Amino acid sequence: MSRILVVEDEDRIASFVAKGLKAEGYTPTVVADGITGLDYALTGEFDLVVLDIGLPGMDGHAVLDRLSSERPDLPVIMLTARDSVTDTVQALDGGAADYMSKPFRFDELLARIRLRLRSRSAAAVEDDLVAGDVRIDLRRRRAFVADREVELSARELSLAQVLMEHRGQVLSREQLLSRVWGYDFDPGSNVVDVYVGYLRKKLGADLVTTVRGLGYRVD
């Protein structure tokens, strides 16, 4: 039974969507602000997020930015009353799996949810990323070294995931900043180097190779 997080501050719409999802056999959870929605989405307990753009506390675009960097595997369907090309492009470029404008028909939303969940299931056939003795369980968001679980922060796990998804490819500091931290950090920041150091201490000194002048690579 798929678990769906609905982040919507309009009670009427939230109730309408939640009741419809429950009737279809899903397990919906409703929250009414962006900060709480982000916290819930990062727990790893949900299979899909229905996310409004106009939210109190933190708007939907800001929530999406964080989810795209920290939970890129989690499909997000954006809902908004703003039927504009700019919002559509911003949502899709920001990593949303799909986009719907209010008012909408529940049947159409349901069809899009089913499609995104099927796509996620197909993509989840390979649930593990492996490099040497290091394994990341993508489904449970856990890291292991020689089958011993190693505790990583959400940011450390996201950095390891991005590097291991691009095994053999050199990723620049700017690419890693963009994919893991979003665009809130100064490109001159040394935060990538610091977190690579954390990964080497926790997952092994040989996991990440420094390619001088270019960036980092996992083989």
C-alpha positions, 0 to 999 in steps of 0.5 A: 500500500503506497504512502502519499504525503499531501502538502496543501494548506487549503483544507477543502482541497487537502480533504478532497485529495486525502479522501479520494486517495484513501478510497483508492487504497492509498495511505495519505498523510496531510500537512499544511505548511512547507516546513513540516512537509519537508520534514515529513518528506525527508523521513523516507516513509513516503512513496510520493509527494503531492506538493502545493506551491503556495504554502506558508512557512516555506513555499513549494519551490523551496521544498522541491529544491531541498527534496531534489537534492536530498531525496531525488528518488522521491517523485513529486507532483506539484499543485498550484493555482498559478497557471503560468508557463513560468511556474510550470517550467520552474517546477519541472526544472526543479525536479518535479515529476509532474505538474497540475493546475487547480482546479483539477479532476481527481481522476486525472491526479490519480492517473498521474499518481499511478503513473509516477508510482509505476515508474518509481517501482520500475526504477527501483529494481536496482535498489543498491549502489555498490562500489568496492565494499561500500553499498547504499540501500536506496530504498531504506536510505542506509549505507554499509561497509562490508555489510556493517551499517554506517550512520551517515547524515542525510547530506553525507548520504546524498553526496555518496549517492550522487558520486556512486551513481556516476561511478567512473565519472569526475564530478566538479565541486560546482556539480556536487554543490548543485546536486547535493546542496542546491544553489544556496551555497557560494561556488567558492565554498569548501563544503564539498571538500569537508563532506568528502572528508567525512565520507572517507572517514566513515566509508573508507579512505579509498572510496573517493578519488581526488582528481586535481583541478577537476573534482572527485570520482568514485570508481 
